[in-house]
Amino acid sequence: MSIDSAADEVNTLVKAEQELLGPEYQKKIILGGFGLGGGLAIHVGYRINPEIAGVFALSSFLPPDSVVFSVS
């Protein structure tokens, strides 16, 4: 599984939560993770679903050539 397919799976879960919560809470979702999950959270929050409220990562990293850095 690549980072893109994993990020798509996580984004599907985020979208399902947004639909479940209703419009008043859709922009209040924060996504985070530890280790590799933190890197995945960064990919989802900055590349795939930038309208979420926030992203956090603990003990995580992105390689210097990550596509996240090329997102404007």
Biopython code that builds the backbone (N, CA, C, O; Angstrom):
import numpy as np
from Bio.PDB.StructureBuilder import StructureBuilder

atoms = [
    (1, "MET", "N", (0.853, -1.177, 0.000)),
    (1, "MET", "CA", (0.000, 0.000, 0.000)),
    (1, "MET", "C", (0.898, 1.239, 0.000)),
    (1, "MET", "O", (1.829, 1.338, 0.800)),
    (2, "SER", "N", (0.620, 2.164, -0.885)),
    (2, "SER", "CA", (1.410, 3.395, -0.966)),
    (2, "SER", "C", (0.829, 4.460, -0.028)),
    (2, "SER", "O", (-0.275, 4.309, 0.494)),
    (3, "ILE", "N", (1.589, 5.529, 0.173)),
    (3, "ILE", "CA", (1.115, 6.619, 1.032)),
    (3, "ILE", "C", (-0.148, 7.242, 0.438)),
    (3, "ILE", "O", (-1.041, 7.649, 1.181)),
    (4, "ASP", "N", (-0.234, 7.320, -0.880)),
    (4, "ASP", "CA", (-1.420, 7.909, -1.512)),
    (4, "ASP", "C", (-2.667, 7.059, -1.290)),
    (4, "ASP", "O", (-3.737, 7.596, -1.006)),
    (5, "SER", "N", (-2.540, 5.738, -1.417)),
    (5, "SER", "CA", (-3.719, 4.893, -1.209)),
    (5, "SER", "C", (-4.113, 4.875, 0.271)),
    (5, "SER", "O", (-5.301, 4.847, 0.591)),
    (6, "ALA", "N", (-3.137, 4.889, 1.167)),
    (6, "ALA", "CA", (-3.446, 4.950, 2.597)),
    (6, "ALA", "C", (-4.106, 6.279, 2.943)),
    (6, "ALA", "O", (-5.057, 6.314, 3.724)),
    (7, "ALA", "N", (-3.607, 7.373, 2.367)),
    (7, "ALA", "CA", (-4.192, 8.693, 2.615)),
    (7, "ALA", "C", (-5.620, 8.764, 2.081)),
    (7, "ALA", "O", (-6.486, 9.379, 2.703)),
    (8, "ASP", "N", (-5.863, 8.148, 0.951)),
    (8, "ASP", "CA", (-7.230, 8.110, 0.411)),
    (8, "ASP", "C", (-8.177, 7.358, 1.345)),
    (8, "ASP", "O", (-9.321, 7.768, 1.537)),
    (9, "GLU", "N", (-7.696, 6.258, 1.923)),
    (9, "GLU", "CA", (-8.513, 5.491, 2.868)),
    (9, "GLU", "C", (-8.849, 6.335, 4.108)),
    (9, "GLU", "O", (-9.993, 6.349, 4.563)),
    (10, "VAL", "N", (-7.848, 7.032, 4.645)),
    (10, "VAL", "CA", (-8.078, 7.879, 5.820)),
    (10, "VAL", "C", (-9.022, 9.022, 5.465)),
    (10, "VAL", "O", (-9.906, 9.366, 6.251)),
    (11, "ASN", "N", (-8.842, 9.604, 4.300)),
    (11, "ASN", "CA", (-9.713, 10.700, 3.890)),
    (11, "ASN", "C", (-11.158, 10.233, 3.737)),
    (11, "ASN", "O", (-12.082, 10.993, 4.025)),
    (12, "THR", "N", (-11.364, 9.006, 3.291)),
    (12, "THR", "CA", (-12.710, 8.447, 3.206)),
    (12, "THR", "C", (-13.353, 8.395, 4.591)),
    (12, "THR", "O", (-14.535, 8.705, 4.743)),
    (13, "LEU", "N", (-12.573, 8.003, 5.598)),
    (13, "LEU", "CA", (-13.081, 7.986, 6.970)),
    (13, "LEU", "C", (-13.391, 9.395, 7.473)),
    (13, "LEU", "O", (-14.397, 9.605, 8.150)),
    (14, "VAL", "N", (-12.536, 10.357, 7.146)),
    (14, "VAL", "CA", (-12.763, 11.743, 7.560)),
    (14, "VAL", "C", (-14.036, 12.285, 6.918)),
    (14, "VAL", "O", (-14.849, 12.920, 7.590)),
    (15, "LYS", "N", (-14.211, 12.038, 5.631)),
    (15, "LYS", "CA", (-15.419, 12.495, 4.936)),
    (15, "LYS", "C", (-16.681, 11.869, 5.532)),
    (15, "LYS", "O", (-17.708, 12.537, 5.648)),
    (16, "ALA", "N", (-16.609, 10.603, 5.906)),
    (16, "ALA", "CA", (-17.762, 9.935, 6.524)),
    (16, "ALA", "C", (-18.094, 10.588, 7.867)),
    (16, "ALA", "O", (-19.268, 10.773, 8.187)),
    (17, "GLU", "N", (-17.078, 10.938, 8.650)),
    (17, "GLU", "CA", (-17.308, 11.625, 9.921)),
    (17, "GLU", "C", (-17.908, 13.011, 9.690)),
    (17, "GLU", "O", (-18.800, 13.434, 10.426)),
    (18, "GLN", "N", (-17.424, 13.713, 8.674)),
    (18, "GLN", "CA", (-17.958, 15.041, 8.373)),
    (18, "GLN", "C", (-19.435, 14.966, 8.018)),
    (18, "GLN", "O", (-20.221, 15.810, 8.449)),
    (19, "GLU", "N", (-19.816, 13.976, 7.244)),
    (19, "GLU", "CA", (-21.229, 13.803, 6.887)),
    (19, "GLU", "C", (-22.068, 13.433, 8.106)),
    (19, "GLU", "O", (-23.200, 13.895, 8.248)),
    (20, "LEU", "N", (-21.515, 12.605, 8.980)),
    (20, "LEU", "CA", (-22.217, 12.167, 10.176)),
    (20, "LEU", "C", (-22.427, 13.316, 11.168)),
    (20, "LEU", "O", (-23.491, 13.418, 11.778)),
    (21, "LEU", "N", (-21.431, 14.171, 11.329)),
    (21, "LEU", "CA", (-21.488, 15.242, 12.318)),
    (21, "LEU", "C", (-22.384, 16.402, 11.912)),
    (21, "LEU", "O", (-22.935, 17.089, 12.773)),
    (22, "GLY", "N", (-22.534, 16.624, 10.629)),
    (22, "GLY", "CA", (-23.350, 17.739, 10.174)),
    (22, "GLY", "C", (-22.512, 18.974, 9.899)),
    (22, "GLY", "O", (-21.338, 19.032, 10.262)),
    (23, "PRO", "N", (-23.118, 19.959, 9.257)),
    (23, "PRO", "CA", (-22.362, 21.120, 8.774)),
    (23, "PRO", "C", (-21.707, 21.968, 9.867)),
    (23, "PRO", "O", (-20.663, 22.574, 9.626)),
    (24, "GLU", "N", (-22.295, 22.023, 11.054)),
    (24, "GLU", "CA", (-21.727, 22.889, 12.094)),
    (24, "GLU", "C", (-20.420, 22.348, 12.665)),
    (24, "GLU", "O", (-19.674, 23.097, 13.296)),
    (25, "TYR", "N", (-20.125, 21.065, 12.459)),
    (25, "TYR", "CA", (-18.898, 20.468, 12.983)),
    (25, "TYR", "C", (-17.926, 20.006, 11.905)),
    (25, "TYR", "O", (-16.853, 19.492, 12.223)),
    (26, "GLN", "N", (-18.278, 20.176, 10.653)),
    (26, "GLN", "CA", (-17.439, 19.658, 9.574)),
    (26, "GLN", "C", (-16.044, 20.266, 9.557)),
    (26, "GLN", "O", (-15.085, 19.584, 9.197)),
    (27, "LYS", "N", (-15.912, 21.514, 9.932)),
    (27, "LYS", "CA", (-14.606, 22.179, 9.896)),
    (27, "LYS", "C", (-13.871, 22.080, 11.227)),
    (27, "LYS", "O", (-12.877, 22.779, 11.427)),
    (28, "LYS", "N", (-14.334, 21.228, 12.143)),
    (28, "LYS", "CA", (-13.720, 21.119, 13.467)),
    (28, "LYS", "C", (-12.973, 19.808, 13.673)),
    (28, "LYS", "O", (-12.605, 19.489, 14.804)),
    (29, "ILE", "N", (-12.743, 19.053, 12.630)),
    (29, "ILE", "CA", (-12.048, 17.777, 12.740)),
    (29, "ILE", "C", (-10.543, 18.020, 12.719)),
    (29, "ILE", "O", (-10.030, 18.754, 11.875)),
    (30, "ILE", "N", (-9.840, 17.388, 13.669)),
    (30, "ILE", "CA", (-8.384, 17.445, 13.737)),
    (30, "ILE", "C", (-7.873, 16.019, 13.545)),
    (30, "ILE", "O", (-8.389, 15.078, 14.149)),
    (31, "LEU", "N", (-6.872, 15.874, 12.712)),
    (31, "LEU", "CA", (-6.326, 14.560, 12.390)),
    (31, "LEU", "C", (-4.895, 14.486, 12.907)),
    (31, "LEU", "O", (-4.126, 15.435, 12.751)),
    (32, "GLY", "N", (-4.540, 13.374, 13.516)),
    (32, "GLY", "CA", (-3.186, 13.246, 14.033)),
    (32, "GLY", "C", (-2.736, 11.805, 14.107)),
    (32, "GLY", "O", (-3.507, 10.872, 13.883)),
    (33, "GLY", "N", (-1.461, 11.653, 14.430)),
    (33, "GLY", "CA", (-0.931, 10.308, 14.549)),
    (33, "GLY", "C", (0.439, 10.293, 15.179)),
    (33, "GLY", "O", (1.060, 11.336, 15.386)),
    (34, "PHE", "N", (0.899, 9.098, 15.481)),
    (34, "PHE", "CA", (2.186, 8.866, 16.108)),
    (34, "PHE", "C", (3.052, 8.046, 15.153)),
    (34, "PHE", "O", (2.584, 7.061, 14.582)),
    (35, "GLY", "N", (4.282, 8.441, 14.981)),
    (35, "GLY", "CA", (5.187, 7.710, 14.095)),
    (35, "GLY", "C", (4.753, 7.828, 12.640)),
    (35, "GLY", "O", (4.555, 8.931, 12.129)),
    (36, "LEU", "N", (4.609, 6.693, 11.983)),
    (36, "LEU", "CA", (4.191, 6.705, 10.577)),
    (36, "LEU", "C", (2.780, 7.252, 10.408)),
    (36, "LEU", "O", (2.459, 7.834, 9.372)),
    (37, "GLY", "N", (1.931, 7.067, 11.426)),
    (37, "GLY", "CA", (0.583, 7.619, 11.378)),
    (37, "GLY", "C", (0.592, 9.143, 11.355)),
    (37, "GLY", "O", (-0.294, 9.762, 10.766)),
    (38, "GLY", "N", (1.586, 9.747, 11.990)),
    (38, "GLY", "CA", (1.728, 11.201, 11.952)),
    (38, "GLY", "C", (2.073, 11.688, 10.556)),
    (38, "GLY", "O", (1.544, 12.699, 10.093)),
    (39, "GLY", "N", (2.959, 10.968, 9.891)),
    (39, "GLY", "CA", (3.282, 11.316, 8.503)),
    (39, "GLY", "C", (2.072, 11.173, 7.598)),
    (39, "GLY", "O", (1.863, 11.978, 6.691)),
    (40, "LEU", "N", (1.286, 10.151, 7.848)),
    (40, "LEU", "CA", (0.056, 9.951, 7.081)),
    (40, "LEU", "C", (-0.935, 11.085, 7.340)),
    (40, "LEU", "O", (-1.579, 11.576, 6.413)),
    (41, "ALA", "N", (-1.051, 11.496, 8.598)),
    (41, "ALA", "CA", (-1.943, 12.604, 8.937)),
    (41, "ALA", "C", (-1.516, 13.886, 8.229)),
    (41, "ALA", "O", (-2.358, 14.647, 7.751)),
    (42, "ILE", "N", (-0.220, 14.122, 8.162)),
    (42, "ILE", "CA", (0.290, 15.314, 7.467)),
    (42, "ILE", "C", (-0.076, 15.250, 5.987)),
    (42, "ILE", "O", (-0.502, 16.251, 5.411)),
    (43, "HIS", "N", (0.084, 14.097, 5.378)),
    (43, "HIS", "CA", (-0.269, 13.952, 3.961)),
    (43, "HIS", "C", (-1.750, 14.230, 3.729)),
    (43, "HIS", "O", (-2.113, 14.935, 2.788)),
    (44, "VAL", "N", (-2.595, 13.681, 4.578)),
    (44, "VAL", "CA", (-4.041, 13.888, 4.402)),
    (44, "VAL", "C", (-4.385, 15.358, 4.617)),
    (44, "VAL", "O", (-5.111, 15.947, 3.817)),
    (45, "GLY", "N", (-3.873, 15.950, 5.684)),
    (45, "GLY", "CA", (-4.234, 17.325, 6.032)),
    (45, "GLY", "C", (-3.690, 18.383, 5.102)),
    (45, "GLY", "O", (-4.328, 19.418, 4.911)),
    (46, "TYR", "N", (-2.540, 18.153, 4.524)),
    (46, "TYR", "CA", (-1.936, 19.180, 3.673)),
    (46, "TYR", "C", (-2.115, 18.933, 2.189)),
    (46, "TYR", "O", (-2.077, 19.879, 1.402)),
    (47, "ARG", "N", (-2.312, 17.674, 1.781)),
    (47, "ARG", "CA", (-2.431, 17.393, 0.356)),
    (47, "ARG", "C", (-3.844, 17.056, -0.073)),
    (47, "ARG", "O", (-4.302, 17.527, -1.114)),
    (48, "ILE", "N", (-4.546, 16.246, 0.714)),
    (48, "ILE", "CA", (-5.810, 15.689, 0.238)),
    (48, "ILE", "C", (-7.025, 16.426, 0.778)),
    (48, "ILE", "O", (-7.992, 16.643, 0.048)),
    (49, "ASN", "N", (-6.986, 16.807, 2.036)),
    (49, "ASN", "CA", (-8.156, 17.426, 2.663)),
    (49, "ASN", "C", (-7.719, 18.637, 3.498)),
    (49, "ASN", "O", (-7.799, 18.591, 4.725)),
    (50, "PRO", "N", (-7.264, 19.706, 2.863)),
    (50, "PRO", "CA", (-6.742, 20.853, 3.615)),
    (50, "PRO", "C", (-7.806, 21.649, 4.369)),
    (50, "PRO", "O", (-7.458, 22.560, 5.121)),
    (51, "GLU", "N", (-9.083, 21.337, 4.193)),
    (51, "GLU", "CA", (-10.112, 22.092, 4.904)),
    (51, "GLU", "C", (-10.380, 21.568, 6.311)),
    (51, "GLU", "O", (-11.211, 22.138, 7.018)),
    (52, "ILE", "N", (-9.695, 20.485, 6.749)),
    (52, "ILE", "CA", (-9.862, 20.053, 8.130)),
    (52, "ILE", "C", (-9.236, 21.093, 9.064)),
    (52, "ILE", "O", (-8.387, 21.882, 8.649)),
    (53, "ALA", "N", (-9.660, 21.084, 10.315)),
    (53, "ALA", "CA", (-9.265, 22.138, 11.263)),
    (53, "ALA", "C", (-7.791, 22.092, 11.646)),
    (53, "ALA", "O", (-7.197, 23.137, 11.907)),
    (54, "GLY", "N", (-7.201, 20.931, 11.684)),
    (54, "GLY", "CA", (-5.807, 20.860, 12.101)),
    (54, "GLY", "C", (-5.206, 19.494, 11.927)),
    (54, "GLY", "O", (-5.897, 18.505, 11.685)),
    (55, "VAL", "N", (-3.887, 19.466, 12.059)),
    (55, "VAL", "CA", (-3.118, 18.234, 11.937)),
    (55, "VAL", "C", (-2.041, 18.263, 13.017)),
    (55, "VAL", "O", (-1.430, 19.303, 13.265)),
    (56, "PHE", "N", (-1.810, 17.112, 13.662)),
    (56, "PHE", "CA", (-0.672, 17.007, 14.566)),
    (56, "PHE", "C", (0.038, 15.683, 14.336)),
    (56, "PHE", "O", (-0.564, 14.693, 13.919)),
    (57, "ALA", "N", (1.332, 15.693, 14.618)),
    (57, "ALA", "CA", (2.137, 14.494, 14.450)),
    (57, "ALA", "C", (3.145, 14.423, 15.594)),
    (57, "ALA", "O", (3.819, 15.406, 15.902)),
    (58, "LEU", "N", (3.240, 13.259, 16.215)),
    (58, "LEU", "CA", (4.182, 13.036, 17.308)),
    (58, "LEU", "C", (5.228, 12.015, 16.873)),
    (58, "LEU", "O", (4.892, 10.966, 16.322)),
    (59, "SER", "N", (6.481, 12.326, 17.123)),
    (59, "SER", "CA", (7.591, 11.425, 16.769)),
    (59, "SER", "C", (7.504, 11.006, 15.301)),
    (59, "SER", "O", (7.669, 9.832, 14.967)),
    (60, "SER", "N", (7.244, 11.976, 14.440)),
    (60, "SER", "CA", (7.081, 11.712, 13.013)),
    (60, "SER", "C", (8.065, 12.544, 12.213)),
    (60, "SER", "O", (8.702, 13.455, 12.741)),
    (61, "PHE", "N", (8.178, 12.226, 10.958)),
    (61, "PHE", "CA", (9.030, 13.005, 10.066)),
    (61, "PHE", "C", (8.524, 12.851, 8.641)),
    (61, "PHE", "O", (7.757, 11.942, 8.323)),
    (62, "LEU", "N", (8.973, 13.758, 7.804)),
    (62, "LEU", "CA", (8.774, 13.639, 6.365)),
    (62, "LEU", "C", (10.148, 13.698, 5.722)),
    (62, "LEU", "O", (10.986, 14.493, 6.148)),
    (63, "PRO", "N", (10.403, 12.885, 4.717)),
    (63, "PRO", "CA", (11.687, 12.986, 4.031)),
    (63, "PRO", "C", (11.795, 14.329, 3.314)),
    (63, "PRO", "O", (10.779, 14.912, 2.935)),
    (64, "PRO", "N", (13.010, 14.821, 3.128)),
    (64, "PRO", "CA", (13.184, 16.135, 2.502)),
    (64, "PRO", "C", (12.561, 16.258, 1.110)),
    (64, "PRO", "O", (12.210, 17.363, 0.696)),
    (65, "ASP", "N", (12.417, 15.162, 0.391)),
    (65, "ASP", "CA", (11.841, 15.217, -0.954)),
    (65, "ASP", "C", (10.358, 14.861, -0.983)),
    (65, "ASP", "O", (9.828, 14.517, -2.039)),
    (66, "SER", "N", (9.674, 14.939, 0.174)),
    (66, "SER", "CA", (8.259, 14.616, 0.252)),
    (66, "SER", "C", (7.424, 15.543, -0.637)),
    (66, "SER", "O", (7.731, 16.728, -0.767)),
    (67, "VAL", "N", (6.379, 15.002, -1.240)),
    (67, "VAL", "CA", (5.502, 15.809, -2.079)),
    (67, "VAL", "C", (4.737, 16.847, -1.265)),
    (67, "VAL", "O", (4.228, 17.812, -1.836)),
    (68, "VAL", "N", (4.643, 16.677, 0.046)),
    (68, "VAL", "CA", (3.943, 17.655, 0.891)),
    (68, "VAL", "C", (4.609, 19.017, 0.764)),
    (68, "VAL", "O", (3.927, 20.041, 0.808)),
    (69, "PHE", "N", (5.928, 19.049, 0.606)),
    (69, "PHE", "CA", (6.647, 20.311, 0.508)),
    (69, "PHE", "C", (6.410, 21.017, -0.821)),
    (69, "PHE", "O", (6.676, 22.213, -0.931)),
    (70, "SER", "N", (5.923, 20.317, -1.817)),
    (70, "SER", "CA", (5.666, 20.944, -3.107)),
    (70, "SER", "C", (4.247, 21.477, -3.228)),
    (70, "SER", "O", (3.905, 22.079, -4.246)),
    (71, "VAL", "N", (3.407, 21.269, -2.208)),
    (71, "VAL", "CA", (2.034, 21.770, -2.211)),
    (71, "VAL", "C", (2.056, 23.248, -1.884)),
    (71, "VAL", "O", (2.716, 23.679, -0.939)),
    (72, "SER", "N", (1.329, 24.019, -2.671)),
    (72, "SER", "CA", (1.323, 25.473, -2.424)),
    (72, "SER", "C", (0.177, 25.900, -1.551)),
    (72, "SER", "O", (0.036, 27.086, -1.254)),
]
sb = StructureBuilder()
sb.init_structure("model")
sb.init_model(0)
sb.init_chain("A")
sb.init_seg("    ")
for serial, (resi, resn, name, xyz) in enumerate(atoms, 1):
    if name == "N":
        sb.init_residue(resn, " ", resi, " ")
    sb.init_atom(name, np.array(xyz, "f"), 0.0, 1.0, " ", f" {name:<3s}", serial, name[0])
structure = sb.get_structure()
